[in-house]
Every structure is written in C-alpha cells, then in structure tokens.
Amino acid sequence: MVTGLPGTVLERDGAAYRVMTSDGEVRAVLSGKTKRDTPRVVVGDRVTLLPNPVGGLYSITNVAERKTLLERRVPLGRGTRPIAANIDTVFVVTSNCDPAPLPQLIDRLLVVAEANEIPAAVVINKVDLDAGVWLEERCRKAGYPVFRTSAKTGEGLAELRSAMAGRESVVTGPSGAGKSSLLNALQPGLTLRTGELSLKQRRGRNTTVSALMIPFEGGFLVDTPGFNEVGLWGIEPRELASCFPEFRPLIGECRFQDCRHVSEPGCRIREAVADGAIAPDRLESYLMLLDETEAEPKEWE
C-alpha cells in the first residue's frame, strides 16, 4: 500500500499547485476524485499527495479539514470564495507616527479577522520614533495582544518572531506602516522575495485577490493582496458588535434585545463608553462599519 505524502499548499499555479512537503517543494494537480468531491483548494490547505508512477506532477488525493478559512465575496456576484486556509493569526501592523495611525482602518482590519474567526494581534512599528503608548493602551483595552517593534533598532523583533514561529500568519496594515522593513528585519531577504513573488500576475480579470504562502521561521507568512476587501461584507449587521472583543461581554445586557448601539436608551455599550471602559473611537469605528454592513445588498436582492 502506497503511503501518501503530506504537504501544505503554497500557491495555485495555473491548473497546478505548489506544495511544500518534508521532501521539499513539489508541483501537484488534483486527482479526478478530489476535484469532484472537495471544495476549492487554496493556500494553507493540508493535502495528501501521491507520486505519478511515470514521473511528472504529483496527485492531490485528499484535503484535510480546515481549522480556519479566510473568504471573500465573488466579484460582481453573490456567494463566497475561499482564499486561504488554516491561518493562525492576523497581525495588523501600524505606526504611531510617520504616518500617523488610522484607528478606523486598524479597526476594520481587526474586524475582518474577527468576522473570519481568526485571532488577531496589533504590531506598533517605528517605536524608535514615537513610543505609541496611547495606541498600545487602546489596543490592549480592546482585548488584543500588542507587539512594539522597530525595524531600525531591533526592539521587539525577538518577541514578534517567536509569536510567528511555526505558525501561519497574515501580516497586513496601512501603507507606510513599515511592513516591508519589519519583515526584512525579522528575516533578511524576505521582503525582496515577497516583493518579487507579489509581482507575479496573480490578479486575473475575474480574480481580484489571490494568496501566496512564504516559508518563515518554521511556519509561513501569507501574502493576501487586498486583505481589507476580505470578510467584512458577509457579516450581518446584528453580528457586527460581536466582532469587537470589548463589546462582547455587554451584548444582551441592553434594555432592548434588538439594540443597535446607536442611540437607543439603556444601551450598555454606550454606557461603557461614557464610563471610559470602552474607547470612544472604537464605538465610532463600529458605527461606521454598521452603516457599511447595513448598506450591503442582501443575498436575495
């Protein structure tokens, strides 16, 4: 009996897939049965491979159950499309100056992770320029782990590297936050390779976003262009509050069961903001995203 070779999908390459195995990287295609019986295979999927008896591409004979799944909306239509599987953590990188942080953008990226049920953390970069104490307190108060880093001085790199080691991580954040410099400081040469790989034509006419996995510290970094386009669109407005960790203990304690936490009397979340337990700008982010989710067309429309 032939034993299958386990592997992790790194990238879709036309009709084939690049797969990392204990024997190195190989190229594989879906077996006929796998193509019929399994959902769309994406980066991060754990697969089982069998070699071709006459050489050439391996066959993907099985796709393991996913522990997490990052999805996006099908362009110009309804429904979902998976883009990355088995993500352990989303790291949202921001800076406290040069440029100034955008709290609502940070919150959007955190909510995307929450909506996809993927743990998130915040990386405050460029702390050599500004300590970012207020931003750290804001994020910790919301319930997120915070890493303080400087690609220039090396501060916090060991802690962040340890948090990413052996895991599958998405690193995202606003432009100018220093993601490339940070990644290059974590593993010299990585940014160059990331940039080169990202320049591949992975954006077709009908595919706005595709993903790529890059080996890193015994795990992987996941390059997902357009991460802020992922996930949020699919959440029901009534579920949005649960994507704010500091809101969750208070959901259900409002005077009205259908409270939207906008202007209703007896709203426990708004009371917590007034008492200083929740940051006012976190509520502002919630209200902005609530407007967005309520404006989204429904599946039947």
N, C-alpha and C positions, 0 to 999 in steps of 0.2 A: 504494500500500500504506500503510495506516494504522500509524504507529509507536505502540507502547504507551507510556504514561506511567508511569515507576517511582514507587513510593511505599512508605511504611512504615506498617503498621497500628498505630494508637494505641489503639483501643478497639473492642470489639464493642458495637453499639448496637441491640439487638433483632435483627432479621434483617439489618441493615446494619452497615457498619464505617466508623469514622472513620479516614481515611488521610491522612498528611502527604506532600505532593508538593512539587516545586520551584515549583509554581504556587500553593501554599497548601494548606489543608486541604479535603478533599472527602469526600463520603459515597459508599459503593460497596456493591454486592452481588455475590455470587459468580455467575459465569456458570454455565449448566447443566453444561457440560463440566467446569469447575473444581470444582463441587460434587460431581460424580461421581468425579473422578479424583485429587483431592488430599486429604490428611489435614485435620483440623480447623484452620482458620486462627486464629491467636492474635496478640496484640500482639507487635510486633517482627518479624513476618513481612515479608519484602521481596516486594512484589507488583507485577504489571504491570496497568495499568488502560486501559480503552478508554472513551471518552465515549459516552453514549447519543445516537444521531443525532437524536432528537426532544427532547433535554433530559432533565433528571432525574438519577437516580443513575448513577454510573459502573459499569462491569462489571469485576470482578477476573477476568482471563483467565489468570493464571499466578502460581504461588507458588514463589519461588526456594528452592533447597536451604538448609537451616538449618545454621549452624556450631555452635550450641549450642541446647539445649532444656531448659527447666525444666518438670518434670512433677509431677503429684500423683496420689494414689490417687482412684479414682472413689468418691464417698461411698456407704456401705452396700453395697459390692460389690468386685469384683476388677477388675484392669486399671488402665490409666493414662489421664490426661487432660492434654494439654499446656496450659500457661497462659502461657508467654512464650518467645519465640524470639530467638536471636542476642544473648544477654546477653554482655557483655564481662567484667564484674567484679561481684562481690558485695562491697559494703562493709559490714562489721559494725561498727556504732557502739556504743561503750561509754563509760562514765565510770569514773574511778578513785575517786570519792567522790560522795556526794550524788546518787544512791545508790551504795553500794559495788558493785563489779563482781561478776558471777556467772560465774566461769570456766567452769562446766559448760554454761551457756546459750550463752556465746560459742562454746565448742567445738561445741555442737550445730549452731549456725548455720554455722560453718565446714565441718563435716562435710556438711551439706546441700549447700553449694556444691560440695564435692569429689565427692559422690556424683552430682551432675548435671554433673560435668566442666566447671565454670565457675571460673575463677580468683577468688581471694578476697583481701581485704586487711582490716586492722583499723584503725579510727579511734578513737583515745583522745581523747575530748572532755573539756571542762572542765579543761584543764591549768592554767588560772589558779587553780584551787582546790587541785589536787594534781598534781604532775609525772607521776605514774604510771610511774615508772622501772621498777619491778618488773614491771608489766604489759607494758610495752613489751619488756623483755628476754624475758619469757615468750613473747610472740607472735613475736618475731624468731627466737628459738631454735627455735620450731616451724616456721619457714620462711616466715612471712607478712610482706609489706610492712606497715609501720605508719606512720600519719599521726597526728601530735599536733596537736590543734586546740583553739581556744577561740572560741566564738561571741561572747563578751564582749569579748575583746581583739583578736581577729582573727588570733591566732597560728596558723600552719599553713594558713590558708584558701587562700592562693595556690597552695600545693603540691597541696592536695586538688582545687581547682578545675581545675588543669592536668591532674591524673590522670583527671578525669571528662570533660574537654572532648572533644567529638567522638566520644564512646563511649556505649554503652548500659549503664547502671549500675543495679543494685538496691541500695538503701540500707535496711538493716534493723538491728535491735538491740533490747535490752530496753527496757521502758518507763522513762522518766526519764533516759535517756542523753543527751537533748538533741538528738534528730534534727531536730525541727521548727525549733528555734532555729538549729541549724547550717545547715540548708538555706536558711533565710531570710537568714542572714548571707552565704551563698555567692551567692545571687541574691535580692535584696529583693523581697518579694511572692510568692515561690514557695510558701512554706508556706501562705499564705492560699489560693492556688489549689489546692494539693494537698489541703488540708482540705475545701474546697468540693466538689472532684471526688470525693473519697473518700466523701462523704456520699450520693452517688447510690446508688440501690438496685442494687448490683452483687452482692448476696448473695441468690439465689433459694432456694426450698425444696430444690432438688436441686443447687445450685451453692454450695459453701461458700466457694470462693475464685475471684476473677477478678482480672485485672490491668489496669493503665492506664499508658500511657506519656505522659510530660510533657516537652515540649521543654526542653532545658537546655544552654547553652554549646555549641551546635552539635551536640549529641547528645541523649540522652534519659535521664530518670530513670524507673525502672519502679516503680510503686506496686503491691506484691503483698501485700494483707492476708493474714495467716496464713502468712507465709513459713516459719515453723518447722514447719508441717504438710506442707511440700513435701519430696519426695525421699528422706528417710531410710528411710521404710517399705519401699522397694523393694530395699534393698541386702541381699545375702546376708551372714550373719554372718562367713563366711570372707573376705569382701571388705572388711570394715569397717576393718581395720588399714591398708589402703592409702589410706584417707581421712584419715590422719594423716601429713602430709609427712615428719616426722622419723622415723616408723616405717619408711617405705618402703625405705630402704637396707638395713634389717636383716631384712626379710621373706625367708624362705627360708634364713636362717642359723641358725635354732633347731635344737636337737638333733632334734626331731620335726617332720616335714613338716606334720602337722596341728595344730601348736601353736596354741592359742587365746590365748596370752599371759596366762593367768590365774594358774596356779600350777605349770605344768609345769617340770620341771628342764631346765636348759640353754636357757632362753628368752633370746634375745639382746636382746629389747626390755626385759624386766625387768632384765637385767644393765645395760643402758644407763641405766635409771632409777636403779639403785643407784650407778652411776658418776657420776651428775649430768649425763649427756649429754641426758637427756630429763626434763622436769619431772614430778614425781610426780603432780601433779593432772591432767596430760594423760593419764596412764595411768588415773587414776580416771575421767575422762570416757569414755575408751574402754570401760572395764569396765561403766559404767552403760549406755552405748549398746549394748554387746554383749548385755546382758541384755534390752534392749528389742527388738533385732532377732531374737534367738532366740525371743522370746515371740510374734512376729508369726505369724499363720496363713499357711500356705503356699497357693500358688495352687490346689492341688488339694483343699484342706480346705474 
